[in-house]
Amino acid sequence: MSSLRDSALIDRGVATAAPSLASEDDAAGLAKLGYKQELRRNFTMVEVFGIAFSIMGLLPSIASVLAYSIPAGPVGMVWGWFLASGLIFIVGLAMADLGSAMPTSGGLYWWTHFFASPAARNPLSFLVGYSNTLGLVGGLCSIDYGFSLMFLSVIVIARDGNWTPTNGQIYGVFLAAVLCHAILSSVMSRIMGKLQTVFVVMNFVLIAATIIALPIGARNQRNSTRYIFTQTENLTSWPAGWTFMLSWLSPIWTIGAFDSCVHISEEARNSAKAVPFGIIASIGSCWFFGFIIMIVLAATINPDLESITGSKFGQPMAQIYYDALGKHATMGLMSLLFIVQFLMGISILVAASRQAWAFSRDGALPFSSFFRPISQRFGYIPLRAVWGCAFMAAILGLLSLIAPAAAQAVFSLAVAANNVAWGIPIFSRVVWGQKKFKPGPFYMGDRFSVPIAWAALLFLAFGILLSMFPVGGPNPTGKHYFMIRPPFKSFGAFRWSTRTSIFMRWTKLSSALRYRGAADMETAAESMNYTIVINSAVWGAALAYYYIDARKWFTGPKITIAAEALSEEQMVAIREEGLDVKGVEGEEVGRDVEEKSPEVYYGNDKKS
């Protein structure tokens, strides 16, 4: 769809929005992309950074994914974090270039459609939209499931590991968290931007408490500098080098959802600057402070790493706290952890709902006409999209009761599916659309922008591949350890394995290792990483849906500016891009009713 980038093409009657929604400049910038202002711009530049940083939830996420780093030893914890985070920063720079040039809530699939070749733009845009939407909902599932397990772990610690919650109790806490997030995201929309600042402060309070308390508590048993920065281990049956690469999954799982800055762009003031700032500042903060946290953890961790991974608390971070600070301080810090984890869920539901709403605005989701309306009563937000995402998360969470391995794979959508959604628009730009790219206020320059984009693509492809490997090794029942997909009723016997907070337990018996009480149930199916299965199913289903049915009606992003309000000069500019705009039946922005959007077609792609 034409971006109508020449601001002269936007006349006052089209570009302006109600004063309560946005400034004239912000509304005009969105109008260049073909959309009228429908959401209230409550977010400042700092608050846009806040929503991404809050979703990342640095320390709770590290606590959940620490099990990826520990098998490689302190080198995996410290240098694995540093190197992978630097590469994620490169991905952020590539996305910041696009976000500054074209800030819109549906940015990823919009950019794909704009830059891709005529033959590929519709199916790729469709694929990116579904991959991104489901990836964000998968992220909500993983965060709220992590909250459930962290919340219950405090009870386990309080009872000295002598209590194990049932599947139903775990899902019950998860469901309560999802419902609370949906309610809070609905009724607190007017102060949601301000809340992001509160969430950021809470994150830094937790970080400061940890990096100060742990060294003090472990002052008589701190590890040497040599141990922290040079000690390697290999607690898997993979070669040591690949175990180190798998430690990269910790930052890959943690430093995600920076695309939330893009999805909130239509609610951000001065979005062309706020979006890239939010992306770069959130990734950079996690890179730096995560590196510090990992150094502190490596300095205070028990060198007997088996005692950490095999903690009776089911959580390596809880064991590190416990060893250094004792029971009561551990309960306090773990309580602060699950509170911050809960706040993460609010932020990611907001981001997921904006992506789902943008996709329904362009008619691509099932029941788009239902999810499309904006609620004026609740503060100009996509209320139905908020509850739709929450409902989908609640349904996906049921898989934890039916098939834990499948549930973990569904949660992995937060990595693999989002990597695809981030990579395709970057690829489309550098392969097909570089001549169409017109930089915004943030730009890496003609010399660096394209090389950075290619480096980002290579890392994203590697990240997808990495997420599909079984972390225990090619032979998880081998000489060291093996990974299982647990029955959750054995709560206390497992540790968190990923940000998805699925538990694993590695128990040592003599010189061999086996899963306590279930050695006879260990199979290749149980130790398999099903990420490739579930993600391939999502991508295959999205493309199948497109080619079987959606190709007949999905023509990409739609212009939502009323056709009768377009000037003749604008209409000429649109047609020069090969577009055809069918008129809008005007509806006032903000009404809780379906709004008919004009239909936009490229070249000869018109419907009959």
Secondary structure in CASP SS format (residue, H / E / C, confidence):
PFRMAT SS
TARGET T0000
AUTHOR 0000-0000-0000
METHOD secondary structure of the structure
MODEL  1
M C 1.00
S C 1.00
S C 1.00
L C 1.00
R C 1.00
D C 1.00
S H 1.00
A H 1.00
L H 1.00
I C 1.00
D C 1.00
R H 1.00
G H 1.00
V H 1.00
A H 1.00
T C 1.00
A C 1.00
A C 1.00
P C 1.00
S C 1.00
L C 1.00
A C 1.00
S C 1.00
E H 1.00
D H 1.00
D H 1.00
A H 1.00
A H 1.00
G H 1.00
L H 1.00
A H 1.00
K C 1.00
L C 1.00
G C 1.00
Y C 1.00
K C 1.00
Q C 1.00
E C 1.00
L C 1.00
R C 1.00
R C 1.00
N C 1.00
F E 1.00
T C 1.00
M H 1.00
V H 1.00
E H 1.00
V H 1.00
F H 1.00
G H 1.00
I H 1.00
A H 1.00
F H 1.00
S H 1.00
I H 1.00
M H 1.00
G C 1.00
L H 1.00
L H 1.00
P H 1.00
S H 1.00
I H 1.00
A H 1.00
S H 1.00
V H 1.00
L H 1.00
A H 1.00
Y H 1.00
S H 1.00
I H 1.00
P H 1.00
A H 1.00
G H 1.00
P H 1.00
V H 1.00
G H 1.00
M H 1.00
V H 1.00
W H 1.00
G H 1.00
W H 1.00
F H 1.00
L H 1.00
A H 1.00
S H 1.00
G H 1.00
L H 1.00
I H 1.00
F H 1.00
I H 1.00
V H 1.00
G H 1.00
L H 1.00
A H 1.00
M H 1.00
A H 1.00
D H 1.00
L H 1.00
G H 1.00
S H 1.00
A H 1.00
M C 1.00
P C 1.00
T C 1.00
S C 1.00
G C 1.00
G H 1.00
L H 1.00
Y H 1.00
W H 1.00
W H 1.00
T H 1.00
H H 1.00
F H 1.00
F H 1.00
A C 1.00
S C 1.00
P C 1.00
A C 1.00
A C 1.00
R H 1.00
N H 1.00
P H 1.00
L H 1.00
S H 1.00
F H 1.00
L H 1.00
V H 1.00
G H 1.00
Y H 1.00
S H 1.00
N H 1.00
T H 1.00
L H 1.00
G H 1.00
L H 1.00
V H 1.00
G H 1.00
G H 1.00
L H 1.00
C H 1.00
S H 1.00
I H 1.00
D H 1.00
Y H 1.00
G H 1.00
F H 1.00
S H 1.00
L H 1.00
M H 1.00
F H 1.00
L H 1.00
S H 1.00
V H 1.00
I H 1.00
V H 1.00
I H 1.00
A H 1.00
R C 1.00
D C 1.00
G C 1.00
N C 1.00
W C 1.00
T C 1.00
P C 1.00
T C 1.00
N H 1.00
G H 1.00
Q H 1.00
I H 1.00
Y H 1.00
G H 1.00
V H 1.00
F H 1.00
L H 1.00
A H 1.00
A H 1.00
V H 1.00
L H 1.00
C H 1.00
H H 1.00
A H 1.00
I H 1.00
L H 1.00
S H 1.00
S H 1.00
V H 1.00
M C 1.00
S H 1.00
R H 1.00
I H 1.00
M H 1.00
G H 1.00
K H 1.00
L H 1.00
Q H 1.00
T H 1.00
V H 1.00
F H 1.00
V H 1.00
V H 1.00
M H 1.00
N H 1.00
F H 1.00
V H 1.00
L H 1.00
I H 1.00
A H 1.00
A H 1.00
T H 1.00
I H 1.00
I H 1.00
A H 1.00
L H 1.00
P H 1.00
I H 1.00
G H 1.00
A C 1.00
R C 1.00
N C 1.00
Q C 1.00
R C 1.00
N C 1.00
S C 1.00
T H 1.00
R H 1.00
Y H 1.00
I H 1.00
F H 1.00
T H 1.00
Q C 1.00
T C 1.00
E C 1.00
N C 1.00
L C 1.00
T C 1.00
S C 1.00
W C 1.00
P C 1.00
A H 1.00
G H 1.00
W H 1.00
T H 1.00
F H 1.00
M H 1.00
L H 1.00
S C 1.00
W C 1.00
L H 1.00
S H 1.00
P H 1.00
I H 1.00
W H 1.00
T H 1.00
I C 1.00
G C 1.00
A C 1.00
F C 1.00
D C 1.00
S H 1.00
C H 1.00
V H 1.00
H H 1.00
I C 1.00
S H 1.00
E H 1.00
E H 1.00
A E 1.00
R C 1.00
N C 1.00
S H 1.00
A H 1.00
K H 1.00
A H 1.00
V H 1.00
P H 1.00
F H 1.00
G H 1.00
I H 1.00
I H 1.00
A H 1.00
S H 1.00
I H 1.00
G H 1.00
S H 1.00
C H 1.00
W H 1.00
F H 1.00
F H 1.00
G H 1.00
F H 1.00
I H 1.00
I H 1.00
M H 1.00
I H 1.00
V H 1.00
L H 1.00
A H 1.00
A H 1.00
T H 1.00
I C 1.00
N C 1.00
P C 1.00
D C 1.00
L H 1.00
E H 1.00
S H 1.00
I H 1.00
T H 1.00
G C 1.00
S C 1.00
K C 1.00
F C 1.00
G C 1.00
Q C 1.00
P H 1.00
M H 1.00
A H 1.00
Q H 1.00
I H 1.00
Y H 1.00
Y H 1.00
D H 1.00
A H 1.00
L H 1.00
G C 1.00
K H 1.00
H H 1.00
A H 1.00
T H 1.00
M H 1.00
G H 1.00
L H 1.00
M H 1.00
S H 1.00
L H 1.00
L H 1.00
F H 1.00
I H 1.00
V H 1.00
Q H 1.00
F H 1.00
L H 1.00
M H 1.00
G H 1.00
I H 1.00
S H 1.00
I H 1.00
L H 1.00
V H 1.00
A H 1.00
A H 1.00
S H 1.00
R H 1.00
Q H 1.00
A H 1.00
W H 1.00
A H 1.00
F H 1.00
S H 1.00
R H 1.00
D C 1.00
G C 1.00
A C 1.00
L C 1.00
P C 1.00
F C 1.00
S H 1.00
S H 1.00
F H 1.00
F H 1.00
R C 1.00
P C 1.00
I C 1.00
S E 1.00
Q C 1.00
R C 1.00
F C 1.00
G C 1.00
Y C 1.00
I E 1.00
P C 1.00
L H 1.00
R H 1.00
A H 1.00
V H 1.00
W H 1.00
G H 1.00
C H 1.00
A H 1.00
F H 1.00
M H 1.00
A H 1.00
A H 1.00
I H 1.00
L H 1.00
G H 1.00
L C 1.00
L H 1.00
S H 1.00
L H 1.00
I H 1.00
A C 1.00
P H 1.00
A H 1.00
A H 1.00
A H 1.00
Q H 1.00
A H 1.00
V H 1.00
F H 1.00
S H 1.00
L H 1.00
A H 1.00
V C 1.00
A H 1.00
A H 1.00
N H 1.00
N H 1.00
V H 1.00
A H 1.00
W H 1.00
G H 1.00
I H 1.00
P H 1.00
I H 1.00
F H 1.00
S H 1.00
R H 1.00
V H 1.00
V H 1.00
W C 1.00
G C 1.00
Q H 1.00
K H 1.00
K H 1.00
F C 1.00
K C 1.00
P C 1.00
G C 1.00
P C 1.00
F C 1.00
Y C 1.00
M C 1.00
G H 1.00
D H 1.00
R H 1.00
F H 1.00
S H 1.00
V H 1.00
P H 1.00
I H 1.00
A H 1.00
W H 1.00
A H 1.00
A H 1.00
L H 1.00
L H 1.00
F H 1.00
L H 1.00
A H 1.00
F H 1.00
G H 1.00
I H 1.00
L H 1.00
L H 1.00
S H 1.00
M C 1.00
F C 1.00
P C 1.00
V C 1.00
G C 1.00
G C 1.00
P C 1.00
N C 1.00
P C 1.00
T C 1.00
G C 1.00
K C 1.00
H C 1.00
Y C 1.00
F C 1.00
M C 1.00
I C 1.00
R C 1.00
P C 1.00
P C 1.00
F C 1.00
K C 1.00
S C 1.00
F H 1.00
G H 1.00
A H 1.00
F C 1.00
R E 1.00
W E 1.00
S C 1.00
T C 1.00
R C 1.00
T C 1.00
S C 1.00
I C 1.00
F E 1.00
M E 1.00
R C 1.00
W C 1.00
T C 1.00
K E 1.00
L E 1.00
S C 1.00
S C 1.00
A E 1.00
L E 1.00
R C 1.00
Y C 1.00
R C 1.00
G C 1.00
A C 1.00
A H 1.00
D H 1.00
M H 1.00
E C 1.00
T C 1.00
A H 1.00
A H 1.00
E H 1.00
S H 1.00
M C 1.00
N C 1.00
Y C 1.00
T H 1.00
I H 1.00
V H 1.00
I H 1.00
N H 1.00
S H 1.00
A H 1.00
V H 1.00
W H 1.00
G H 1.00
A H 1.00
A H 1.00
L H 1.00
A H 1.00
Y H 1.00
Y H 1.00
Y H 1.00
I H 1.00
D C 1.00
A H 1.00
R H 1.00
K H 1.00
W C 1.00
F C 1.00
T C 1.00
G C 1.00
P C 1.00
K C 1.00
I C 1.00
T C 1.00
I C 1.00
A C 1.00
A H 1.00
E H 1.00
A H 1.00
L C 1.00
S C 1.00
E H 1.00
E H 1.00
Q H 1.00
M H 1.00
V H 1.00
A H 1.00
I H 1.00
R H 1.00
E H 1.00
E C 1.00
G C 1.00
L E 1.00
D E 1.00
V E 1.00
K C 1.00
G C 1.00
V C 1.00
E C 1.00
G C 1.00
E C 1.00
E C 1.00
V C 1.00
G C 1.00
R C 1.00
D C 1.00
V C 1.00
E C 1.00
E C 1.00
K C 1.00
S C 1.00
P C 1.00
E C 1.00
V E 1.00
Y E 1.00
Y E 1.00
G C 1.00
N C 1.00
D C 1.00
K C 1.00
K C 1.00
S C 1.00
END
